[in-house]
């Protein structure tokens, strides 16, 4: 099922970092708990794809809702699940996922 082009967008890690630094993003990490324990973006919310339910998506309250994973594939699957379940908000997918975030040298926690 193709994702609606007006609902799901790719966004660069640099843009997401800017939003995060300004408190303008809700970041949802859809990797698995073992990956999260190795490294994650501070203040991100873990909703593993293996147990992902659209009802768990936090209300972004006017902020940018960002999904990310390791490389960018699983966050697309999570977006598909959310849209299929009736989620109507805009979802941003981080291009390149955690690999791109780390490669850019952005802050992360272990």
DSSP file (Angstrom, degrees, kcal/mol; ACC not computed):
  #  RESIDUE AA STRUCTURE BP1 BP2  ACC     N-H-->O    O-->H-N    N-H-->O    O-->H-N    TCO  KAPPA ALPHA  PHI   PSI    X-CA   Y-CA   Z-CA
    1    1 A X              0   0    0      0, 0.0     2,-0.1     0, 0.0    83,-0.1   0.000 360.0 360.0 360.0 119.9    0.0    0.0    0.0
    2    2 A X        -     0   0    0      1,-0.1     2,-0.2    78,-0.0     3,-0.0  -0.448 360.0-116.9 -70.9 144.2    1.6    3.3   -1.0
    3    3 A X        -     0   0    0     -2,-0.1     2,-0.2     1,-0.1    -1,-0.1  -0.549  35.2 -96.7 -79.6 144.7    1.7    5.9    1.7
    4    4 A X    >>  -     0   0    0     -2,-0.2     4,-2.0     1,-0.2     3,-1.9  -0.427  27.9-142.6 -61.0 125.7   -0.3    9.1    1.1
    5    5 A X  T 34 S+     0   0    0      1,-0.3    -1,-0.2    -2,-0.2    -2,-0.0   0.722 100.2  52.7 -66.1 -19.0    2.2   11.7   -0.2
    6    6 A X  T 34 S+     0   0    0      1,-0.1    -1,-0.3     3,-0.0     3,-0.1   0.345 115.2  40.2 -95.7   7.1    0.5   14.5    1.8
    7    7 A X  T <4 S+     0   0    0     -3,-1.9    84,-3.1     1,-0.3     2,-0.5   0.664 111.3  46.6-123.3 -31.0    0.7   12.6    5.1
    8    8 A X  E  <  +a   91   0A   0     -4,-2.0     2,-0.3    82,-0.2    -1,-0.3  -0.974  65.5 175.0-124.5 124.5    4.1   10.9    5.2
    9    9 A X  E     -a   92   0A   0     82,-2.4    84,-3.7    -2,-0.5     2,-0.4  -0.935  30.4-123.4-129.5 147.3    7.3   12.7    4.4
   10   10 A X  E     -a   93   0A   0     -2,-0.3     2,-0.4    82,-0.2    84,-0.2  -0.735  32.4-174.3 -82.8 138.9   11.1   12.0    4.4
   11   11 A X  E     -a   94   0A   0     82,-2.9    84,-2.8    -2,-0.4     2,-0.0  -0.993  24.5-112.0-135.8 142.8   13.0   14.6    6.5
   12   12 A X     >  -     0   0    0     -2,-0.4     4,-2.1    82,-0.2     3,-0.2  -0.336  23.4-119.8 -71.6 152.0   16.8   14.9    6.9
   13   13 A X  H  > S+     0   0    0     82,-0.4     4,-2.9     1,-0.2     5,-0.2   0.865 114.7  59.1 -56.9 -35.3   18.5   14.2   10.3
   14   14 A X  H  > S+     0   0    0      1,-0.2     4,-2.0     2,-0.2    -1,-0.2   0.912 106.6  46.0 -61.9 -42.3   19.7   17.8   10.3
   15   15 A X  H  > S+     0   0    0     -3,-0.2     4,-2.4     2,-0.2    -1,-0.2   0.908 113.2  49.5 -66.5 -41.5   16.1   19.1   10.1
   16   16 A X  H  X S+     0   0    0     -4,-2.1     4,-3.1     1,-0.2    -2,-0.2   0.903 109.0  52.1 -65.0 -40.6   15.0   16.7   12.8
   17   17 A X  H  X S+     0   0    0     -4,-2.9     4,-3.0     2,-0.2    -1,-0.2   0.918 109.0  51.0 -60.6 -42.0   17.9   17.8   15.0
   18   18 A X  H  X S+     0   0    0     -4,-2.0     4,-1.4     2,-0.2    -2,-0.2   0.938 112.8  45.1 -60.8 -47.1   16.9   21.4   14.6
   19   19 A X  H  <>S+     0   0    0     -4,-2.4     5,-3.5     2,-0.2     6,-0.4   0.925 114.0  49.9 -61.1 -44.5   13.3   20.6   15.6
   20   20 A X  H ><5S+     0   0    0     -4,-3.1     3,-1.6     1,-0.2    -2,-0.2   0.928 108.5  52.0 -60.9 -46.1   14.5   18.5   18.5
   21   21 A X  H 3<5S+     0   0    0     -4,-3.0    -1,-0.2     1,-0.3    -2,-0.2   0.809 112.3  46.5 -61.5 -29.6   16.8   21.2   19.8
   22   22 A X  T 3<5S-     0   0    0     -4,-1.4    -1,-0.3    -3,-0.2    -2,-0.2   0.415 116.5-113.4 -91.1   0.5   13.9   23.7   19.7
   23   23 A X  T < 5S+     0   0    0     -3,-1.6    -3,-0.2    -4,-0.4    -2,-0.1   0.795  83.2 122.5  72.0  28.0   11.6   21.3   21.4
   24   24 A X      < +     0   0    0     -5,-3.5    40,-2.9    -6,-0.2     2,-0.4   0.177  53.4  71.8-108.5  15.7    9.5   21.1   18.3
   25   25 A X  E     -b   64   0A   0     -6,-0.4     2,-0.6    38,-0.2    40,-0.2  -0.986  54.9-156.7-136.9 143.7    9.6   17.3   17.7
   26   26 A X  E     -b   65   0A   0     38,-3.2    40,-2.9    -2,-0.4     2,-0.5  -0.979  27.5-157.3-110.7 113.1    8.2   14.1   19.1
   27   27 A X  E     -b   66   0A   0     -2,-0.6    18,-2.8    16,-0.3     2,-0.6  -0.829   8.2-166.4-102.3 123.1   10.6   11.4   18.0
   28   28 A X  E     -bc  67  45A   0     38,-3.7    40,-2.2    -2,-0.5     2,-0.6  -0.941   6.3-156.3-111.5 119.6    9.4    7.8   17.9
   29   29 A X  E     -bc  68  46A   0     16,-2.9    18,-2.7    -2,-0.6    40,-0.2  -0.850   8.4-174.1 -95.7 119.1   12.1    5.1   17.6
   30   30 A X        +     0   0    0     38,-2.9    19,-2.4    -2,-0.6    20,-0.2   0.231  47.3 112.3-102.0  14.7   10.6    1.9   16.1
   31   31 A X  S    S-     0   0    0     37,-0.3     2,-0.1    17,-0.2    16,-0.1  -0.206  76.9 -88.3 -73.7 176.5   13.7   -0.2   16.5
   32   32 A X    >>  -     0   0    0     16,-0.1     4,-2.2     1,-0.1     3,-0.8  -0.465  37.7-103.6 -87.2 160.5   13.8   -3.1   19.0
   33   33 A X  H 3> S+     0   0    0      1,-0.3     4,-2.4     2,-0.2     5,-0.2   0.831 119.4  55.5 -54.2 -37.1   14.7   -2.8   22.7
   34   34 A X  H 3> S+     0   0    0      1,-0.2     4,-1.1     2,-0.2    -1,-0.3   0.885 110.0  46.2 -66.2 -35.9   18.2   -4.3   22.2
   35   35 A X  H <> S+     0   0    0     -3,-0.8     4,-1.9     2,-0.2     3,-0.3   0.903 111.0  53.1 -68.7 -41.4   19.0   -1.7   19.5
   36   36 A X  H  < S+     0   0    0     -4,-2.2    -2,-0.2     1,-0.2    -1,-0.2   0.897 105.6  54.2 -58.4 -43.3   17.6    1.0   21.8
   37   37 A X  H  < S+     0   0    0     -4,-2.4    -1,-0.2     1,-0.2    -2,-0.2   0.818 106.7  52.3 -64.5 -30.4   19.8   -0.1   24.6
   38   38 A X  H  < S-     0   0    0     -4,-1.1     2,-0.3     1,-0.3    -1,-0.2   0.929 131.5 -22.9 -71.2 -45.4   22.9    0.2   22.4
   39   39 A X     <  +     0   0    0     -4,-1.9     2,-0.3    71,-0.1    -1,-0.3  -0.932  66.2 164.9-166.3 140.9   22.2    3.8   21.3
   40   40 A X  B     -E  109   0B   0     69,-2.4    69,-3.4    -2,-0.3     2,-0.4  -0.986  41.9 -93.5-155.3 163.0   19.2    6.1   21.0
   41   41 A X    >   -     0   0    0     -2,-0.3     3,-2.1    67,-0.2    67,-0.2  -0.638  53.5-103.4 -77.9 130.2   18.3    9.7   20.5
   42   42 A X  T 3  S+     0   0    0     -2,-0.4     3,-0.1    65,-0.3    -1,-0.1  -0.258 104.1  12.6 -55.2 139.6   17.7   11.5   23.9
   43   43 A X  T 3  S+     0   0    0      1,-0.2   -16,-0.3   -17,-0.0    -1,-0.3   0.457  93.4 139.2  71.2   3.9   14.1   12.0   24.7
   44   44 A X    <   -     0   0    0     -3,-2.1     2,-0.5   -18,-0.1    -1,-0.2  -0.355  51.4-126.5 -71.4 160.7   12.9    9.7   21.9
   45   45 A X  E     -c   28   0A   0    -18,-2.8   -16,-2.9    -3,-0.1     2,-0.6  -0.941  16.0-134.7-111.9 128.2   10.0    7.3   22.6
   46   46 A X  E     +c   29   0A   0     -2,-0.5     2,-0.3   -18,-0.2   -16,-0.2  -0.748  34.9 158.5 -88.5 118.5   10.5    3.6   22.0
   47   47 A X        -     0   0    0    -18,-2.7     5,-0.1    -2,-0.6   -15,-0.1  -0.740  34.5-143.8-132.9  83.9    7.6    1.9   20.2
   48   48 A X    >   -     0   0    0     -2,-0.3     3,-1.5     1,-0.1     4,-0.3  -0.152  11.2-131.3 -55.7 138.8    9.2   -1.3   18.6
   49   49 A X  G >  S+     0   0    0    -19,-2.4     3,-1.1     1,-0.3    -1,-0.1   0.842 104.5  66.5 -57.4 -34.4    7.8   -2.3   15.2
   50   50 A X  G 3  S+     0   0    0      1,-0.3    -1,-0.3   -20,-0.2    -2,-0.1   0.756 119.1  21.7 -61.9 -24.2    7.4   -5.8   16.4
   51   51 A X  G <  S+     0   0    0     -3,-1.5    -1,-0.3     2,-0.0    -2,-0.2   0.143  91.8 148.6-125.8  17.2    4.7   -4.7   18.9
   52   52 A X    <   +     0   0    0     -3,-1.1     2,-0.4    -4,-0.3    -3,-0.1  -0.312  18.3 176.8 -65.6 130.5    3.7   -1.4   17.2
   53   53 A X    >   -     0   0    0     -2,-0.1     3,-2.1     1,-0.1     4,-0.3  -1.000  33.3-135.2-131.6 133.9    0.1   -0.2   17.5
   54   54 A X  G >  S+     0   0    0     -2,-0.4     3,-1.5     1,-0.3    -1,-0.1   0.800 104.2  67.0 -58.4 -28.5   -1.2    3.0   16.1
   55   55 A X  G 3  S+     0   0    0      1,-0.3    -1,-0.3    -3,-0.0    -3,-0.0   0.694  93.4  60.9 -67.0 -16.4   -3.0    3.7   19.4
   56   56 A X  G <  S+     0   0    0     -3,-2.1    -1,-0.3     2,-0.1     2,-0.2   0.599  74.6 114.1 -84.2 -11.9    0.4    4.0   21.1
   57   57 A X  S <  S-     0   0    0     -3,-1.5     2,-0.0    -4,-0.3     3,-0.0  -0.419  70.8-124.1 -64.3 124.8    1.4    7.0   19.0
   58   58 A X        -     0   0    0     -2,-0.2     2,-0.6     1,-0.1    -1,-0.1  -0.356  24.4-103.7 -69.4 150.3    1.7   10.0   21.3
   59   59 A X        -     0   0    0      1,-0.2    -1,-0.1     2,-0.1     4,-0.0  -0.637  27.1-150.8 -70.9 118.0   -0.2   13.1   20.5
   60   60 A X    >   -     0   0    0     -2,-0.6     3,-2.0     3,-0.1    -1,-0.2   0.636  17.3-146.3 -71.3 -10.2    2.4   15.4   19.0
   61   61 A X  T 3  S-     0   0    0      1,-0.3     3,-0.1     2,-0.0    -1,-0.1   0.895  73.6 -38.4  47.8  52.1    0.4   18.4   20.3
   62   62 A X  T 3  S+     0   0    0      1,-0.3    -1,-0.3   -38,-0.0     2,-0.1   0.388 117.3 113.5  84.0  -4.0    1.4   20.7   17.4
   63   63 A X  S <  S-     0   0    0     -3,-2.0     2,-0.4     1,-0.1    -1,-0.3  -0.448  79.2 -86.8 -91.5 170.9    5.0   19.4   17.2
   64   64 A X  E     -b   25   0A   0    -40,-2.9   -38,-3.2    -2,-0.1     2,-0.7  -0.659  36.4-141.2 -77.6 128.5    6.5   17.4   14.3
   65   65 A X  E     -b   26   0A   0     25,-0.4    27,-3.1    -2,-0.4     2,-0.5  -0.842  24.6-172.3 -92.4 118.3    5.9   13.6   14.7
   66   66 A X  E     -bd  27  92A   0    -40,-2.9   -38,-3.7    -2,-0.7     2,-0.4  -0.944  11.8-164.5-118.2 128.3    9.0   11.8   13.6
   67   67 A X  E     +bd  28  93A   0     25,-3.3    27,-2.3    -2,-0.5     2,-0.3  -0.880  17.9 168.4-103.2 141.8    9.5    8.1   13.1
   68   68 A X  E     +b   29   0A   0    -40,-2.2   -38,-2.9    -2,-0.4   -37,-0.3  -0.989  11.5 169.1-148.5 160.6   13.0    6.6   12.8
   69   69 A X        -     0   0    0     -2,-0.3    29,-2.9    25,-0.3    30,-0.1  -0.496  58.0 -62.9-141.1-149.1   14.7    3.2   12.9
   70   70 A X  S    S-     0   0    0     27,-0.3    29,-2.7    -2,-0.2    30,-0.3   0.954 122.7  -6.6 -74.9 -51.0   18.2    2.0   12.1
   71   71 A X  S    S-     0   0    0     26,-0.2    25,-0.5    27,-0.2    26,-0.2   0.518 105.7 -89.3-126.5 -11.0   18.3    2.8    8.4
   72   72 A X  S  > S+     0   0    0     24,-0.2     4,-0.5    23,-0.1    25,-0.1   0.305  99.8  94.7 121.0  -9.9   14.9    4.1    7.4
   73   73 A X  H >> S+     0   0    0      2,-0.2     4,-1.4     1,-0.1     3,-0.9   0.950  83.5  47.3 -80.2 -51.4   13.0    0.9    6.3
   74   74 A X  H 3> S+     0   0    0      1,-0.3     4,-2.4     2,-0.2     5,-0.2   0.814 105.0  60.4 -64.7 -29.8   11.1   -0.1    9.5
   75   75 A X  H 3> S+     0   0    0      1,-0.2     4,-2.0     2,-0.2    -1,-0.3   0.829 103.5  53.1 -67.9 -27.0    9.9    3.5   10.1
   76   76 A X  H <X S+     0   0    0     -3,-0.9     4,-2.4    -4,-0.5    -1,-0.2   0.895 108.0  49.4 -68.9 -40.0    8.1    3.2    6.7
   77   77 A X  H  X S+     0   0    0     -4,-1.4     4,-2.4     2,-0.2    -2,-0.2   0.890 110.9  50.1 -64.6 -39.1    6.5    0.0    7.8
   78   78 A X  H  X S+     0   0    0     -4,-2.4     4,-2.5     2,-0.2    -2,-0.2   0.906 110.0  50.4 -65.4 -40.9    5.4    1.7   11.1
   79   79 A X  H  X S+     0   0    0     -4,-2.0     4,-2.7     2,-0.2     5,-0.2   0.911 109.6  51.2 -62.6 -41.9    4.0    4.6    9.1
   80   80 A X  H  X S+     0   0    0     -4,-2.4     4,-2.7     1,-0.2    -2,-0.2   0.925 110.8  48.4 -60.2 -44.9    2.1    2.2    6.9
   81   81 A X  H  X S+     0   0    0     -4,-2.4     4,-1.8     2,-0.2    -2,-0.2   0.916 112.0  49.4 -61.4 -43.1    0.6    0.5   10.0
   82   82 A X  H  <>S+     0   0    0     -4,-2.5     5,-2.8     2,-0.2    -2,-0.2   0.935 113.9  44.2 -62.9 -47.4   -0.4    3.8   11.5
   83   83 A X  H ><5S+     0   0    0     -4,-2.7     3,-1.6     1,-0.2    -2,-0.2   0.911 112.4  52.4 -64.9 -42.9   -2.1    5.0    8.3
   84   84 A X  H 3<5S+     0   0    0     -4,-2.7    -1,-0.2     1,-0.3    -2,-0.2   0.826 106.8  54.3 -62.4 -31.1   -3.8    1.7    7.8
   85   85 A X  T 3<5S-     0   0    0     -4,-1.8    -1,-0.3    -5,-0.2    -2,-0.2   0.445 129.4 -96.2 -83.9   0.3   -5.1    1.8   11.3
   86   86 A X  T < 5 +     0   0    0     -3,-1.6     2,-0.2     1,-0.3    -3,-0.2   0.544  66.1 158.6 101.3   6.9   -6.7    5.2   10.6
   87   87 A X      < -     0   0    0     -5,-2.8    -1,-0.3    -6,-0.2   -32,-0.0  -0.494  15.3-176.6 -65.1 129.0   -4.0    7.6   11.9
   88   88 A X        +     0   0    0     -2,-0.2    -1,-0.1     2,-0.1     3,-0.1   0.469  43.7 102.3-110.2  -3.9   -4.6   10.9   10.2
   89   89 A X  S    S-     0   0    0      1,-0.1     2,-0.3   -81,-0.0    -2,-0.0  -0.248  80.8 -92.3 -76.1 168.8   -1.8   13.1   11.4
   90   90 A X        -     0   0    0    -82,-0.1     2,-0.4    -2,-0.0   -25,-0.4  -0.646  38.7-160.0 -82.2 136.4    1.4   13.9    9.5
   91   91 A X  E     -a    8   0A   0    -84,-3.1   -82,-2.4    -2,-0.3     2,-0.4  -0.975   3.3-156.0-120.5 128.9    4.3   11.6   10.0
   92   92 A X  E     -ad   9  66A   0    -27,-3.1   -25,-3.3    -2,-0.4     2,-0.5  -0.885   7.9-152.4-101.8 136.1    7.9   12.5    9.2
   93   93 A X  E     -ad  10  67A   0    -84,-3.7   -82,-2.9    -2,-0.4     2,-0.5  -0.928  19.0-124.5-107.4 128.8   10.4    9.7    8.5
   94   94 A X  E >   -a   11   0A   0    -27,-2.3     3,-1.4    -2,-0.5   -25,-0.3  -0.597  26.8-124.1 -75.3 120.0   14.1   10.3    9.2
   95   95 A X  T 3  S+     0   0    0    -84,-2.8   -82,-0.4    -2,-0.5   -23,-0.1  -0.429  92.2   4.8 -62.1 127.7   16.2    9.8    6.1
   96   96 A X  T >> S-     0   0    0    -25,-0.5     4,-1.5    -2,-0.2     3,-0.6   0.365 100.0-136.4  80.0  -6.6   18.9    7.2    6.8
   97   97 A X  H <>  -     0   0    0     -3,-1.4     4,-2.1     1,-0.2     3,-0.5  -0.042  60.6 -22.1  58.0-154.5   17.7    6.5   10.3
   98   98 A X  H 3> S+     0   0    0    -29,-2.9     4,-2.8     1,-0.2     5,-0.3   0.797 134.6  62.4 -62.3 -29.9   19.9    6.1   13.3
   99   99 A X  H <> S+     0   0    0    -29,-2.7     4,-2.4    -3,-0.6    -1,-0.2   0.934 107.9  42.0 -61.4 -44.8   22.9    5.3   11.1
  100  100 A X  H  X S+     0   0    0     -4,-1.5     4,-1.7    -3,-0.5    -2,-0.2   0.885 113.4  53.1 -69.2 -39.3   22.6    8.8    9.5
  101  101 A X  H  <>S+     0   0    0     -4,-2.1     5,-1.8     1,-0.2     4,-0.3   0.943 114.1  42.1 -59.8 -48.6   22.0   10.5   12.8
  102  102 A X  H ><5S+     0   0    0     -4,-2.8     3,-1.6     1,-0.2    -2,-0.2   0.893 110.6  56.0 -66.7 -40.8   25.1    8.9   14.3
  103  103 A X  H 3<5S+     0   0    0     -4,-2.4    -1,-0.2     1,-0.3    -2,-0.2   0.817 104.0  55.1 -62.1 -30.3   27.2    9.5   11.2
  104  104 A X  T 3<5S-     0   0    0     -4,-1.7    -1,-0.3    -3,-0.2    -2,-0.2   0.563 115.7-119.0 -78.8  -8.0   26.3   13.2   11.4
  105  105 A X  T < 5 +     0   0    0     -3,-1.6    -3,-0.2    -4,-0.3    -2,-0.1   0.701  55.8 160.8  79.9  20.1   27.7   13.2   15.0
  106  106 A X      < -     0   0    0     -5,-1.8    -1,-0.2     1,-0.1   -92,-0.0  -0.362  49.2 -80.0 -76.4 156.9   24.5   14.2   16.6
  107  107 A X        +     0   0    0     -2,-0.1     2,-0.3   -66,-0.0   -65,-0.3  -0.214  57.2 164.7 -58.2 136.8   23.8   13.6   20.3
  108  108 A X        -     0   0    0    -67,-0.2     2,-0.3    -3,-0.1   -67,-0.2  -0.965  23.9-138.2-148.1 163.8   22.8   10.1   21.4
  109  109 A X  B      E   40   0B   0    -69,-3.4   -69,-2.4    -2,-0.3     0, 0.0  -0.851 360.0 360.0-121.7 157.3   22.6    8.1   24.6
  110  110 A X              0   0    0     -2,-0.3    -1,-0.1   -71,-0.2   -71,-0.1   0.342 360.0 360.0-121.0 360.0   23.5    4.5   25.4
